[in-house]
Amino acid sequence: MDSELDAALLHALFTRPPIGLHVLDRDLRVVRFNTGAPGAEGVNPQDLLGHKWSDLGIIADDTERMLRQVLESGKPVTNHRNRVRLPNLGDEERVLSLSAFRLEDSDGRVLGVAATVVDVTERDRAERRLELLYRAGETIGSTLDVFRTAQELADSAAPELAEVAVIDVLDSVLHGEAPAPGPLVDRITVRRAGFRSVRSIPVESPYGIGDVRVMPFGTPYAQALADLQPRLVRALEHDDAWTTRVPAQAELLRRAGAHSLMAVPLAARGVVLGMAAFYRTRGSPPFEDADLDLARDLVARAAVCVDNARLYTREHTLARLTQRTLVPLRLPAHTAVATAYTYLPVVSSGVWYDVVPLSGARVALVAGDVSGCGMRTVTTMGRLRTAVSAFAAMDLPPHEVLERLHDVTGQLAHEYPAVSGLERSDDPPLTATCLYLVYDPSTRECAIARAGHPPPVLALPDGTVRLVDCPEGPVLGRGVSSYPTTLIGLPEGSVLALQNCGLLHGPVEDRLPLYREVLGRPSDSLQEMCDALVASLLPEDPDDDALLLLARTRGLGPDQVRLWTLRNEPESAAAARRLVGHALEDWDLEDVVFTTQLIASELVTNAVRYSSGPVGLRLIRDTVLTFEVSDTSNASPHLRHAEDDDEGGRGLDMVAHLARRWGTRRTGSGKIIWTEQPLPGVPATDR
């Protein structure tokens, strides 16, 4: 009974199971095998018996070494993968899993090896697909560049999925635009963005990277875009009717021996971005439905990255356009300084600059930079530039301008994400740098304060070029605001250079030789000097906006300024009227004598009434006539509108009506009240 059972078991093992069972002798020759084993269907046993697997070409060299190790050591091996091409299966590559153990008789004498064979081709393909998707997720989308992302998709697909991969994107995508959501039924223009073929296929695409072509109707590619459904052409014939519409591509397919095609739309968030085409060539099986599913997943991942790159391009294009409207295209002319600038907007960053006219013929020079790039940075830059202009109009000293700007930057850093919803967890905190200078041409002094910005470079008229030694405060929006002010004297004709880090690419001290070479030479054209210095300083491949602002100082001559000091007594108002009248007559400005005397009388009367120290007067003849009264009181005057029965309160209101502009600014010993009046014969555009 046992012998019959053993015989039945042996017969079943070698005839019925789908698992292959092979018995090899000590020379690894086939002694017996299961005719139902993978690759053995329909094979005449006489063609295998007595032959080695290696002679039959159905195992790799490493598999034969594995079997010999089993013979020698007696240690069994399980799940050894073996890739083979079986002639009776159409020479298609199959993956077999082998397990082997040594055969011994009752005396322990080695008789051979028994090996089981399982066809795991489908399982291997599924594992390779998952591995391909994993690698693609790690590599595709490493940058926000459409061409780079398209090439990463092509590199991921070939040769794992296909021998040839071609990626085309809509031309509009490269400009940040995209068609309306839904299929594309019109003729479209695409641009080649990615191409990859395996080395064994020595063919080149008829279209180079960046080339533009129109996708014709009637092809699998256009059909896939028309309904957003991928196309699988299992058997690609080179004389198919649609190939006549793309002769150059048809010739490429013919030379490559392509016999199977997949055309998958590149679409994300309902928006069509392009087309991905995959081809298999000689020696590879046709594409199957499982391959199409893999291609869909692969392209879908890449499409999201391409769309992110498109959105990034659109945002930065809009940011660049917005940026140009938020920085001055032309600097205002000013008698205190002659200015020239070069601004190179490489990216949509937060670089800004300004020349702000101040009272008393003074001028403020500003250079700043907001961290990051994109719309958030650009709009923040615009808000900070507006804030600087407002603080400058208040005649605040440089250190106080930066202190207030520090608070504004901190508020913007907290409120912007709450308003826009654009903050990401990896976004760096918003900060800014700023350099603020105030130059007074009457005293030829410059007050400087800086917040994390490179210091200015000073070129003196004698050719000396040096770095201005001024303390650096913290960047705006971070730390505790503390911005010491440095006061320096500037001979007339000195040149101040304000720059940003994008131009320097390193400490400004390291670039001083270049400054000396350009600024140390006399030149009548400030703009030519500016352009030459930028050409010397600018990196070969800049990655940030570059700014250089030059200002050549001028001074007010003795015939343009009058200074007086009066006692704090009621009679000083009459003295002020007399002094102002004589000065204006000397300047041939009799037309404004009466008005200016009224202003002087009212302001000096208020100074005497509300302060205890001496009263200072200054009259400046520039593009406008400026009259200043200084006293020792820190109280700022307030404009009141007196009622009909009020006995006072009309003086400052009258001054406001007589002057074009008026205001106050604090000094170390008190305050200054100033007024501006237009000069006869001076056009309004020159004031």
C-alpha positions as CSV (number, residue, x, y, z in Angstrom):
1,M,0.0,0.0,0.0
2,D,2.8,2.4,0.9
3,S,4.6,1.7,-2.4
4,E,1.5,2.4,-4.4
5,L,1.0,5.7,-2.5
6,D,4.7,6.7,-3.1
7,A,4.3,5.9,-6.8
8,A,1.1,7.9,-7.1
9,L,2.7,10.9,-5.3
10,L,5.8,10.8,-7.5
11,H,3.6,10.6,-10.6
12,A,1.5,13.5,-9.5
13,L,4.6,15.6,-8.6
14,F,6.1,15.2,-12.0
15,T,2.9,15.6,-14.1
16,R,0.2,17.8,-12.4
17,P,1.5,20.6,-10.1
18,P,2.0,24.1,-11.7
19,I,5.2,24.2,-9.7
20,G,8.2,22.8,-11.6
21,L,10.1,20.0,-10.1
22,H,13.5,19.1,-11.6
23,V,15.9,16.4,-10.5
24,L,19.6,16.9,-11.5
25,D,22.5,14.5,-11.0
26,R,25.9,15.4,-9.5
27,D,26.9,16.9,-12.9
28,L,23.8,19.0,-12.9
29,R,22.3,17.1,-15.8
30,V,18.5,16.7,-16.0
31,V,17.4,13.3,-14.8
32,R,13.7,14.0,-14.4
33,F,11.4,17.0,-14.5
34,N,7.8,18.0,-14.3
35,T,6.4,18.4,-17.8
36,G,3.9,21.0,-16.4
37,A,6.7,23.2,-15.1
38,P,7.1,26.8,-16.3
39,G,8.6,26.7,-19.7
40,A,8.3,23.0,-20.1
41,E,4.8,22.9,-21.6
42,G,4.9,21.0,-24.9
43,V,8.6,20.2,-24.6
44,N,9.8,16.7,-25.6
45,P,11.4,15.1,-22.5
46,Q,14.1,13.7,-24.7
47,D,15.2,17.2,-25.6
48,L,16.0,17.9,-21.9
49,L,17.1,14.6,-20.3
50,G,20.8,14.3,-19.9
51,H,21.4,18.0,-20.7
52,K,22.6,20.7,-18.3
53,W,20.4,23.7,-17.8
54,S,23.3,26.0,-18.8
55,D,23.6,24.1,-22.1
56,L,19.9,24.7,-22.7
57,G,20.2,28.5,-22.0
58,I,17.4,28.5,-19.4
59,I,19.5,29.6,-16.4
60,A,22.0,32.3,-15.7
61,D,25.6,31.7,-14.6
62,D,24.9,32.8,-11.1
63,T,22.1,30.2,-10.9
64,E,24.5,27.4,-11.9
65,R,27.0,28.5,-9.2
66,M,24.2,28.5,-6.7
67,L,23.3,24.8,-7.6
68,R,27.0,23.8,-7.2
69,Q,27.1,25.4,-3.8
70,V,24.1,23.4,-2.8
71,L,25.8,20.2,-3.9
72,E,29.0,21.0,-2.1
73,S,27.6,22.4,1.2
74,G,24.2,20.7,1.5
75,K,22.7,24.0,2.5
76,P,19.4,24.6,0.8
77,V,18.5,27.8,-1.1
78,T,15.1,29.3,-1.4
79,N,13.6,32.0,-3.7
80,H,16.5,32.5,-6.0
81,R,15.4,34.8,-8.9
82,N,16.4,33.7,-12.4
83,R,15.6,35.8,-15.5
84,V,15.5,33.7,-18.6
85,R,14.1,33.8,-22.1
86,L,12.3,30.6,-23.0
87,P,12.1,29.7,-26.8
88,N,8.7,27.9,-26.4
89,L,7.2,31.1,-24.9
90,G,8.1,33.3,-27.8
91,D,11.5,34.2,-26.4
92,E,9.8,36.4,-23.8
93,E,11.7,37.2,-20.7
94,R,10.3,35.3,-17.6
95,V,11.3,35.5,-14.0
96,L,11.6,32.1,-12.2
97,S,12.0,31.6,-8.5
98,L,14.2,28.6,-7.8
99,S,14.5,26.6,-4.5
100,A,17.1,23.8,-4.3
101,F,18.2,21.2,-1.9
102,R,20.7,18.3,-2.0
103,L,19.6,14.7,-2.6
104,E,21.3,12.0,-0.5
105,D,20.8,8.2,-0.1
106,S,20.4,6.4,3.2
107,D,24.1,6.3,3.6
108,G,24.5,10.0,3.1
109,R,26.1,9.7,-0.4
110,V,25.3,12.7,-2.6
111,L,23.1,11.8,-5.5
112,G,22.3,15.2,-7.0
113,V,20.0,18.3,-6.5
114,A,16.3,18.7,-6.5
115,A,15.0,22.1,-7.6
116,T,11.5,23.6,-7.6
117,V,10.7,26.3,-10.1
118,V,7.9,28.9,-9.8
119,D,7.0,31.4,-12.4
120,V,6.9,34.8,-10.5
121,T,7.0,37.0,-13.6
122,E,3.8,38.9,-12.7
123,R,4.8,39.3,-9.1
124,D,8.2,40.6,-10.2
125,R,6.6,43.0,-12.6
126,A,4.3,44.3,-9.9
127,E,7.3,44.7,-7.5
128,R,9.3,46.5,-10.2
129,R,6.3,48.8,-10.9
130,L,6.0,49.7,-7.2
131,E,9.8,50.3,-7.0
132,L,9.6,52.5,-10.2
133,L,6.8,54.6,-8.7
134,Y,8.8,54.9,-5.5
135,R,11.9,56.1,-7.3
136,A,9.9,58.4,-9.4
137,G,8.4,60.0,-6.4
138,E,11.9,60.6,-5.0
139,T,13.4,62.0,-8.2
140,I,10.6,63.7,-10.2
141,G,10.0,67.3,-9.2
142,S,13.3,68.1,-7.6
143,T,13.1,71.6,-9.0
144,L,10.4,74.1,-10.1
145,D,11.6,73.9,-13.7
146,V,9.3,72.5,-16.3
147,F,12.2,71.1,-18.6
148,R,14.0,69.5,-15.6
149,T,10.8,67.9,-14.4
150,A,9.9,66.6,-17.9
151,Q,13.4,65.1,-18.3
152,E,13.1,63.5,-14.9
153,L,9.9,61.8,-16.0
154,A,11.6,60.5,-19.2
155,D,14.6,59.2,-17.2
156,S,12.3,57.4,-14.8
157,A,10.3,55.7,-17.5
158,A,13.3,54.5,-19.7
159,P,14.4,51.8,-19.6
160,E,12.2,50.4,-16.8
161,L,8.9,50.9,-18.5
162,A,9.8,51.7,-22.1
163,E,12.9,51.8,-24.4
164,V,11.9,55.3,-25.6
165,A,10.2,58.1,-23.6
166,V,9.1,61.4,-25.1
167,I,7.6,64.3,-23.1
168,D,6.0,67.3,-24.8
169,V,4.5,70.3,-22.9
170,L,2.1,73.0,-24.1
171,D,4.1,76.0,-25.1
172,S,1.8,78.2,-23.0
173,V,2.8,76.2,-19.9
174,L,6.4,77.5,-20.1
175,H,5.0,81.0,-19.7
176,G,2.9,80.1,-16.6
177,E,-0.3,79.8,-18.5
178,A,-2.6,76.9,-19.3
179,P,-5.8,76.2,-21.3
180,A,-9.2,76.1,-19.7
181,P,-9.9,72.9,-17.7
182,G,-11.1,70.0,-19.9
183,P,-10.0,68.2,-23.1
184,L,-8.2,70.0,-25.9
185,V,-10.0,69.8,-29.2
186,D,-8.2,72.6,-31.1
187,R,-4.8,72.3,-32.8
188,I,-2.2,72.9,-30.1
189,T,1.4,74.0,-30.1
190,V,3.8,71.8,-28.0
191,R,7.4,72.1,-27.1
192,R,9.8,69.1,-26.6
193,A,10.7,69.1,-22.9
194,G,12.1,65.6,-22.3
195,F,13.5,62.7,-24.3
196,R,15.2,59.4,-23.3
197,S,16.1,56.3,-25.2
198,V,18.1,53.3,-24.0
199,R,21.7,53.0,-25.3
200,S,20.9,49.9,-27.3
201,I,18.7,52.1,-29.6
202,P,21.0,54.5,-31.3
203,V,18.3,57.0,-32.4
204,E,17.8,60.7,-31.8
205,S,14.6,62.6,-31.7
206,P,13.8,64.7,-34.8
207,Y,12.9,67.5,-32.3
208,G,15.5,68.8,-29.9
209,I,14.8,69.9,-26.4
210,G,13.0,73.2,-26.6
211,D,11.8,72.7,-30.3
212,V,8.2,73.7,-31.1
213,R,5.8,71.8,-33.2
214,V,2.1,71.7,-33.9
215,M,0.4,68.4,-32.9
216,P,-1.7,67.2,-35.9
217,F,-5.2,65.8,-35.7
218,G,-5.9,62.1,-36.1
219,T,-2.9,60.8,-34.2
220,P,-3.1,58.8,-30.9
221,Y,-1.6,61.8,-29.2
222,A,-4.2,64.3,-30.3
223,Q,-7.0,61.8,-29.6
224,A,-5.7,61.3,-26.1
225,L,-5.8,65.0,-25.5
226,A,-9.3,65.3,-27.1
227,D,-10.9,63.1,-24.4
228,L,-8.1,63.0,-21.8
229,Q,-8.0,59.2,-22.1
230,P,-4.7,57.5,-22.6
231,R,-4.2,55.4,-25.8
232,L,-2.6,52.0,-25.8
233,V,-1.5,50.7,-29.2
234,R,-0.3,47.1,-28.6
235,A,0.8,46.4,-32.2
236,L,2.2,49.5,-33.8
237,E,2.4,49.2,-37.6
238,H,4.6,51.7,-39.4
239,D,2.3,52.0,-42.3
240,D,-0.7,53.0,-40.1
241,A,-2.7,55.8,-41.6
242,W,-2.0,58.3,-38.8
243,T,1.8,57.9,-39.2
244,T,1.6,59.8,-42.5
245,R,0.6,62.9,-40.5
246,V,3.9,62.8,-38.6
247,P,6.5,61.6,-41.1
248,A,9.6,62.6,-39.1
249,Q,8.3,60.8,-36.0
250,A,7.2,57.8,-38.1
251,E,10.8,57.5,-39.5
252,L,12.2,57.6,-35.9
253,L,9.8,54.8,-34.9
254,R,10.8,52.7,-37.9
255,R,14.5,53.0,-37.2
256,A,14.1,52.3,-33.5
257,G,12.0,49.2,-34.3
258,A,9.1,50.5,-32.1
259,H,6.2,48.0,-32.1
260,S,4.1,49.2,-29.2
261,L,2.9,52.7,-28.0
262,M,1.3,54.4,-25.1
263,A,0.2,58.0,-25.3
264,V,-0.8,59.4,-21.9
265,P,-2.0,63.0,-21.4
266,L,0.0,65.1,-19.0
267,A,-2.8,66.7,-16.9
268,A,-3.2,67.9,-13.3
269,R,-6.0,69.5,-11.5
270,G,-8.2,69.2,-14.6
271,V,-5.8,71.2,-16.7
272,V,-4.0,69.7,-19.7
273,L,-0.2,70.4,-19.6
274,G,1.2,68.2,-22.4
275,M,1.7,64.6,-23.6
276,A,3.9,61.7,-22.5
277,A,4.6,59.0,-25.2
278,F,6.3,55.7,-24.4
279,Y,7.5,53.1,-26.9
280,R,8.8,49.5,-26.8
281,T,11.1,48.2,-29.4
282,R,12.6,44.9,-30.6
283,G,13.1,42.3,-28.0
284,S,10.5,43.7,-25.6
285,P,6.9,42.5,-25.1
286,P,4.0,44.7,-26.2
287,F,2.5,47.1,-23.6
288,E,-0.2,45.6,-21.5
289,D,-3.0,47.1,-19.5
290,A,-0.9,46.9,-16.3
291,D,1.8,48.9,-18.1
292,L,-0.8,51.5,-19.0
293,D,-1.9,51.7,-15.3
294,L,1.8,52.2,-14.3
295,A,2.2,54.9,-17.0
296,R,-0.9,56.7,-15.7
297,D,0.4,56.8,-12.2
298,L,3.9,57.9,-13.3
299,V,2.6,60.7,-15.5
300,A,0.1,61.8,-12.9
301,R,2.9,62.3,-10.4
302,A,5.0,64.2,-12.9
303,A,2.0,66.3,-14.0
304,V,1.5,67.7,-10.5
305,C,5.1,68.7,-10.4
306,V,4.9,70.3,-13.9
307,D,1.8,72.2,-12.8
308,N,3.5,73.4,-9.6
309,A,6.3,74.6,-11.8
310,R,3.8,76.4,-14.1
311,L,2.1,78.0,-11.1
312,Y,5.6,79.0,-9.8
313,T,6.4,80.6,-13.2
314,R,3.1,82.4,-13.3
315,E,3.5,83.7,-9.8
316,H,7.0,84.9,-10.4
317,T,6.0,86.5,-13.8
318,L,3.3,88.4,-12.0
319,A,5.7,89.2,-9.2
320,R,8.2,90.6,-11.7
321,L,5.6,92.8,-13.3
322,T,4.4,94.0,-9.9
323,Q,8.0,94.5,-8.8
324,R,8.7,96.9,-11.6
325,T,5.6,99.0,-10.6
326,L,6.7,99.2,-7.0
327,V,10.3,100.5,-7.5
328,P,11.0,103.9,-9.1
329,L,11.7,103.8,-12.8
330,R,13.2,107.3,-12.6
331,L,14.8,109.0,-9.6
332,P,13.8,112.5,-8.8
333,A,16.3,115.3,-9.6
334,H,17.6,117.1,-6.5
335,T,19.9,119.9,-5.9
336,A,21.6,118.2,-2.9
337,V,22.8,115.2,-4.9
338,A,23.2,114.0,-8.5
339,T,22.1,110.3,-8.7
340,A,22.5,107.4,-11.0
341,Y,21.5,103.8,-10.5
342,T,21.6,100.3,-12.1
343,Y,19.0,97.8,-11.2
344,L,19.0,94.3,-12.6
345,P,15.9,92.3,-11.7
346,V,17.2,88.7,-12.0
347,V,14.5,87.2,-9.9
348,S,11.3,88.6,-8.2
349,S,13.1,89.6,-5.0
350,G,12.4,92.4,-2.6
351,V,15.2,94.9,-3.5
352,W,14.2,98.5,-3.5
353,Y,15.8,101.9,-3.6
354,D,14.7,105.5,-3.2
355,V,15.7,109.2,-3.3
356,V,13.4,111.1,-1.0
357,P,13.4,114.9,-0.9
358,L,13.2,116.3,2.7
359,S,12.7,119.7,4.2
360,G,15.6,122.2,4.3
361,A,17.0,121.1,0.9
362,R,18.0,117.8,2.5
363,V,17.6,114.4,0.8
364,A,17.3,110.8,2.0
365,L,19.0,107.9,0.2
366,V,17.5,104.5,0.8
367,A,18.4,100.9,-0.2
368,G,16.6,97.9,1.1
369,D,16.0,94.2,0.5
370,V,13.3,91.9,1.7
371,S,14.2,88.2,2.2
372,G,12.9,85.6,-0.3
373,C,11.3,86.0,-3.6
374,G,7.9,85.8,-5.2
375,M,4.7,87.8,-4.8
376,R,4.8,87.7,-1.0
377,T,8.3,89.3,-1.0
378,V,7.4,91.8,-3.7
379,T,4.3,93.1,-2.0
380,T,6.0,93.3,1.3
381,M,8.8,95.3,-0.3
382,G,6.1,97.7,-1.7
383,R,4.6,98.2,1.7
384,L,8.0,98.8,3.4
385,R,9.0,101.3,0.7
386,T,5.7,103.1,1.3
387,A,6.4,103.1,5.1
388,V,9.9,104.5,4.6
389,S,8.5,107.3,2.5
390,A,5.9,108.1,5.2
391,F,8.5,108.1,8.0
392,A,10.8,110.3,5.9
393,A,8.0,112.8,5.3
394,M,7.6,113.0,9.1
395,D,11.3,114.2,9.2
396,L,12.3,111.5,11.5
397,P,16.0,110.9,12.2
398,P,17.6,107.8,10.5
399,H,17.6,105.7,13.7
400,E,14.0,106.3,14.4
401,V,13.0,105.5,10.8
402,L,14.6,102.1,11.1
403,E,13.1,101.5,14.5
404,R,9.6,102.1,13.2
405,L,10.4,100.1,10.1
406,H,11.5,97.2,12.3
407,D,8.1,97.2,14.0
408,V,6.3,97.3,10.7
409,T,8.3,94.4,9.3
410,G,7.5,92.3,12.4
411,Q,3.8,93.1,11.9
412,L,3.8,92.2,8.2
413,A,5.6,88.9,9.0
414,H,2.7,87.9,11.2
415,E,-0.2,89.2,9.3
416,Y,0.6,88.3,5.7
417,P,0.0,84.5,6.0
418,A,-3.2,85.1,7.9
419,V,-4.4,87.3,5.0
420,S,-3.1,85.4,2.0
421,G,-3.1,81.8,3.2
422,L,0.1,81.2,1.3
423,E,2.4,80.4,4.1
424,R,4.1,76.9,4.0
425,S,5.8,75.2,6.9
426,D,9.1,75.5,5.1
427,D,8.8,79.2,4.3
428,P,11.6,81.1,6.0
429,P,10.6,83.9,8.4
430,L,10.2,87.3,6.7
431,T,13.0,89.8,7.4
432,A,14.4,92.8,5.6
433,T,17.5,94.9,5.5
434,C,17.7,98.7,5.0
435,L,20.3,101.4,4.7
436,Y,19.0,104.9,5.4
437,L,21.1,108.1,4.8
438,V,20.1,111.8,5.2
439,Y,22.4,114.4,3.5
440,D,22.2,118.1,4.3
441,P,23.8,120.2,1.6
442,S,23.9,123.3,3.8
443,T,26.1,121.6,6.5
444,R,27.6,119.0,4.1
445,E,26.9,116.3,6.7
446,C,25.4,112.9,6.2
447,A,23.6,110.9,8.9
448,I,23.7,107.1,8.3
449,A,21.9,104.1,10.0
450,R,21.7,100.6,8.7
451,A,19.7,97.4,9.6
452,G,21.6,94.4,8.4
453,H,22.4,96.0,5.0
454,P,25.9,96.3,3.5
455,P,27.5,99.7,4.5
456,P,28.0,102.4,1.9
457,V,31.3,103.0,0.1
458,L,32.5,106.6,-0.1
459,A,34.7,108.0,-2.8
460,L,36.2,111.4,-1.9
461,P,37.1,114.1,-4.5
462,D,40.8,113.4,-4.0
463,G,40.4,109.8,-5.2
464,T,40.3,108.1,-1.8
465,V,37.8,105.2,-1.7
466,R,36.9,103.7,1.6
467,L,34.2,101.9,3.4
468,V,32.0,104.1,5.7
469,D,32.5,102.9,9.3
470,C,28.9,102.8,10.6
471,P,27.6,100.2,13.1
472,E,25.3,97.5,11.8
473,G,21.9,97.0,13.6
474,P,19.8,93.8,13.5
475,V,17.8,93.0,10.4
476,L,14.3,94.4,10.3
477,G,11.7,92.2,12.0
478,R,14.2,90.1,14.1
479,G,15.8,90.9,17.5
480,V,15.7,94.1,19.4
481,S,15.7,97.3,17.4
482,S,18.9,99.3,18.0
483,Y,20.2,101.4,15.2
484,P,23.0,103.8,16.1
485,T,23.3,106.9,13.8
486,T,26.7,107.8,12.3
487,L,27.4,111.4,11.3
488,I,30.1,112.1,8.7
489,G,31.2,115.2,6.8
490,L,31.3,115.0,3.1
491,P,33.2,117.4,0.9
492,E,31.3,118.6,-2.2
493,G,31.7,116.2,-5.0
494,S,32.0,113.1,-2.8
495,V,30.3,109.9,-4.2
496,L,28.3,107.6,-2.0
497,A,27.7,104.0,-3.3
498,L,24.7,102.0,-2.0
499,Q,24.5,98.4,-3.0
500,N,22.8,95.1,-2.1
501,C,24.1,91.7,-1.3
502,G,23.0,90.3,-4.7
503,L,25.6,92.6,-6.4
504,L,28.4,91.9,-3.9
505,H,28.2,88.1,-3.4
506,G,30.4,88.4,-0.3
507,P,31.6,91.0,2.1
508,V,31.9,94.5,0.7
509,E,35.4,94.7,2.1
510,D,36.6,92.0,-0.3
511,R,35.4,94.1,-3.3
512,L,37.0,97.4,-2.4
513,P,39.7,97.1,-5.0
514,L,37.1,97.1,-7.7
515,Y,35.4,100.2,-6.2
516,R,38.8,101.9,-6.1
517,E,39.5,101.1,-9.7
518,V,36.2,102.6,-10.9
519,L,35.3,105.3,-8.3
520,G,38.9,106.5,-7.8
521,R,39.1,107.8,-11.4
522,P,37.5,111.2,-12.1
523,S,34.5,111.0,-14.4
524,D,31.9,113.5,-15.5
525,S,29.2,110.9,-16.2
526,L,27.9,109.4,-13.0
527,Q,25.8,106.8,-15.0
528,E,28.8,105.6,-16.9
529,M,30.6,105.2,-13.6
530,C,27.7,103.3,-12.2
531,D,27.5,100.9,-15.2
532,A,31.2,100.3,-15.1
533,L,31.2,99.4,-11.5
534,V,28.2,97.0,-11.9
535,A,30.0,95.3,-14.8
536,S,33.0,94.7,-12.4
537,L,31.0,93.6,-9.4
538,L,28.2,91.5,-10.9
539,P,28.8,87.7,-10.7
540,E,29.0,85.8,-14.0
541,D,25.8,83.9,-13.2
542,P,23.8,86.1,-10.7
543,D,21.1,84.4,-8.7
544,D,19.6,87.5,-7.1
545,D,18.6,91.0,-8.1
546,A,21.5,93.5,-8.2
547,L,21.3,97.1,-7.2
548,L,23.9,99.9,-7.2
549,L,22.9,103.5,-6.4
550,L,25.5,106.3,-6.7
551,A,25.0,109.8,-5.3
552,R,27.4,112.7,-5.9
553,T,27.0,115.4,-3.2
554,R,26.6,119.0,-3.8
555,G,26.6,121.9,-1.4
556,L,24.7,125.1,-0.9
557,G,26.8,128.2,-1.4
558,P,27.0,131.1,1.1
559,D,24.7,133.1,-1.2
560,Q,22.0,130.5,-0.8
561,V,21.7,130.3,3.0
562,R,21.2,133.0,5.7
563,L,21.5,132.2,9.4
564,W,20.5,134.3,12.5
565,T,20.1,133.8,16.2
566,L,17.6,136.0,18.1
567,R,16.9,136.5,21.7
568,N,13.8,135.0,23.3
569,E,11.9,138.3,23.6
570,P,8.8,139.8,22.0
571,E,10.9,142.3,20.0
572,S,12.5,139.4,18.1
573,A,9.4,139.1,15.8
574,A,10.1,142.6,14.4
575,A,13.8,141.8,14.1
576,A,12.9,138.6,12.2
577,R,10.8,140.6,9.7
578,R,13.5,143.1,9.1
579,L,16.3,140.4,8.6
580,V,14.2,138.3,6.3
581,G,13.2,141.4,4.2
582,H,16.8,142.5,3.7
583,A,17.9,139.0,2.7
584,L,15.1,138.6,0.1
585,E,15.9,142.0,-1.3
586,D,19.5,141.0,-1.7
587,W,18.3,137.8,-3.6
588,D,16.0,139.9,-5.8
589,L,12.9,138.2,-4.4
590,E,10.9,141.2,-3.5
591,D,7.7,139.4,-4.7
592,V,7.7,137.1,-1.7
593,V,9.0,139.6,1.0
594,F,5.6,140.4,2.5
595,T,4.4,136.8,2.6
596,T,7.7,135.6,4.1
597,Q,7.7,138.4,6.7
598,L,4.2,137.4,7.9
599,I,5.3,133.8,8.2
600,A,8.4,134.8,10.1
601,S,6.5,137.0,12.5
602,E,4.0,134.3,13.4
603,L,6.6,131.5,13.9
604,V,9.0,133.6,15.9
605,T,6.1,134.9,18.1
606,N,5.1,131.3,18.8
607,A,8.8,130.3,19.5
608,V,9.1,133.2,22.0
609,R,5.8,132.3,23.7
610,Y,6.4,128.6,24.1
611,S,10.1,128.2,24.6
612,S,12.7,129.7,26.9
613,G,16.0,129.6,24.9
614,P,17.3,131.5,21.9
615,V,15.5,131.4,18.6
616,G,17.3,130.4,15.4
617,L,16.4,131.4,11.9
618,R,17.5,129.9,8.6
619,L,16.5,131.0,5.1
620,I,17.4,128.7,2.2
621,R,17.1,129.7,-1.5
622,D,17.0,126.6,-3.6
623,T,14.4,125.3,-6.0
624,V,11.9,126.6,-3.3
625,L,12.3,129.2,-0.6
626,T,12.6,127.5,2.8
627,F,12.2,129.4,6.1
628,E,13.1,127.6,9.4
629,V,12.6,128.6,13.0
630,S,14.3,126.6,15.7
631,D,13.7,126.7,19.4
632,T,14.3,124.7,22.6
633,S,10.8,123.4,23.1
634,N,10.0,119.7,22.2
635,A,6.3,120.5,21.9
636,S,5.0,120.2,18.3
637,P,2.6,122.9,17.2
638,H,-0.9,121.8,16.1
639,L,-3.0,123.5,13.5
640,R,-6.3,124.9,14.9
641,H,-9.3,126.4,13.2
642,A,-10.3,129.3,15.4
643,E,-14.0,130.4,15.8
644,D,-15.2,133.9,14.9
645,D,-15.1,135.1,18.5
646,D,-11.7,133.5,19.4
647,E,-9.0,136.1,20.2
648,G,-6.1,133.8,19.1
649,G,-5.3,130.5,17.4
650,R,-5.1,131.9,13.8
651,G,-1.4,132.3,13.4
652,L,-0.5,128.7,12.4
653,D,-3.6,128.5,10.2
654,M,-2.5,131.6,8.4
655,V,1.0,130.1,7.9
656,A,-0.5,127.0,6.4
657,H,-2.4,129.1,3.9
658,L,0.6,131.2,3.0
659,A,3.1,128.4,2.6
660,R,3.0,125.6,0.0
661,R,4.1,123.1,2.7
662,W,5.0,123.3,6.3
663,G,6.1,120.9,9.0
664,T,8.2,120.2,12.1
665,R,11.2,118.1,12.8
666,R,13.0,117.3,16.1
667,T,16.5,118.3,16.9
668,G,18.9,117.4,19.7
669,S,18.0,120.6,21.5
670,G,14.4,121.1,20.6
671,K,12.5,121.4,17.3
672,I,12.5,123.2,13.9
673,I,9.3,124.5,12.2
674,W,9.8,124.9,8.5
675,T,7.8,126.3,5.6
676,E,8.3,126.1,1.8
677,Q,7.2,128.7,-0.7
678,P,7.4,128.6,-4.5
679,L,10.0,130.8,-6.1
680,P,8.9,133.2,-8.9
681,G,10.0,132.0,-12.3
682,V,10.9,128.4,-11.1
683,P,8.7,125.8,-12.9
684,A,6.7,123.5,-10.6
685,T,8.4,120.4,-12.0
686,D,11.8,121.7,-10.8
687,R,10.7,122.3,-7.2
